[in-house]
């Protein structure tokens, strides 16, 4: 680029053009206050879940009949539940179940949905029609209803809940991947790779897939939020984490009988679900803007 061409652009635009895409996306993400706040909240909950044995003040499954439904106090910041268990300790350990279940279930959806979407969008023809019809059939059933049906069929446990949520979320990634592939495969760089004699699998994996990852990353972030709600719903119905192991959904199930006498039993796990889901949605929106190449 000549000196005359360089002087035609502001220095900030030149610096932005020269930096790596990852650093550019990170810089744009950090400019969005909502996304930064959401990211801080998510990291805080992850750290609490990872270091839960070192953080919790009490054993989350230890009962004490002299402390049944005690309100928040200096000894028990979030109060106690109907069996005398510390609510704060159970909320922190419940974060483990919710975050682990959502991450693994979205991982299952990605590992199944992306390859099938890539195959459907790139190959086309009969394979595309078959995969698309199966995807349409699964999308015809609401996500949460399908997850409940699969969890009931597999049996009540956290592992089966992860599988049910992952399978239920798969059609979204199939549809998204297929649409992105069909848009990208006609680009000039893909045509150039094909003209150079690259095999189909190499074009799909090394030329198309990296360029659709931003959309998949944003959808994965939003799907984790939906998976947390789904896991809480399954646990609330007795199809997820089984007692006495703590889970936000099962805590809400136990609290529904004491909403008048002990509202703190429902407030804290419900607030935890609300804050984490809201934070994930804020981060997802921030990632969508930060990864948009048209954003300046």
Beta strands, then each sheet from edge to edge (+ up, - down):
end
